[in-house]
Structures are given as structure tokens and as C-alpha cells.
């Protein structure tokens, strides 16, 4: 009985550690994409490429197929 309990605890700890590591990597990738991703907007009558984090109310987005 103790061996089964020990093996289950080991599997749970390894799975939790793996999930935590993958979640941390995902959050880092998501943050990097938000900083690097740009959008084409019409702002003040001019077309400009701005980071998606800098979009404001009144910007007109130029959406292309696949975006």
C-alpha cells in the first residue's frame, strides 16, 4: 500500500512541476508577443504601424485576411 501511495505522490509532483514550467514558458511567450506584435492603424489621417499595446480609442485598424 505504501509503495502505491509513494508512486502516486511522485507522479502528481512530477506532473505539477511540468505544468508549472509550461505555464511559466507560456506567460513569457505571451508577454513577448504583446510587446513585438504590431498593428496597422489609421491615426490622424496617416497609416502607421504601432504595437498592439499602444492602441487607443479612435484608432482605425487595417485588418487583412488572416489577422
C-alpha positions in Angstrom: 0.0 0.0 0.0 2.8 2.4 0.9 4.5 1.8 -2.5 1.4 2.6 -4.4 0.9 5.8 -2.3 4.5 6.8 -2.9 4.3 6.2 -6.7 1.1 8.2 -6.9 2.6 11.1 -5.0 5.7 11.0 -7.2 3.6 11.1 -10.4 1.5 14.0 -9.0 4.6 16.0 -8.1 6.3 15.5 -11.5 3.1 16.4 -13.3 2.5 19.5 -11.2 6.1 20.6 -11.8 5.9 20.1 -15.5 2.6 22.0 -15.7 4.0 24.9 -13.7 7.1 25.0 -16.0 4.9 25.0 -19.2 2.7 27.7 -17.8 5.7 29.9 -17.0 7.0 29.5 -20.5 3.6 30.3 -22.0 3.3 33.5 -19.9 6.8 34.6 -21.1 5.9 33.9 -24.7 2.6 35.8 -24.4 4.3 38.8 -22.9 6.9 38.8 -25.7 4.3 38.6 -28.4 2.3 41.5 -26.9 5.5 43.7 -27.0 6.5 42.7 -30.5 3.2 42.4 -32.3 2.2 45.4 -34.4 -1.0 46.6 -36.0 -1.6 48.9 -39.0 -3.7 51.8 -37.8 -5.1 55.0 -39.4 -4.2 57.6 -36.8 -4.5 61.3 -37.5 -5.0 60.7 -41.2 -1.8 58.7 -41.5 -1.2 55.0 -41.7 1.2 53.8 -39.0 2.5 50.6 -37.5 2.1 50.7 -33.7 2.4 48.0 -31.0 -0.9 46.5 -30.1 -0.4 47.6 -26.5 -0.5 51.2 -27.7 -3.9 51.1 -29.4 -6.3 53.8 -28.3 -9.9 54.6 -28.8 -10.3 56.3 -32.2 -7.7 54.2 -34.0 -9.0 52.7 -37.2 -7.4 49.3 -37.7 -6.5 48.0 -41.1 -7.4 44.3 -40.9 -6.0 42.0 -43.5 -7.0 38.4 -44.4 -5.6 36.1 -41.8 -5.2 38.6 -38.9 
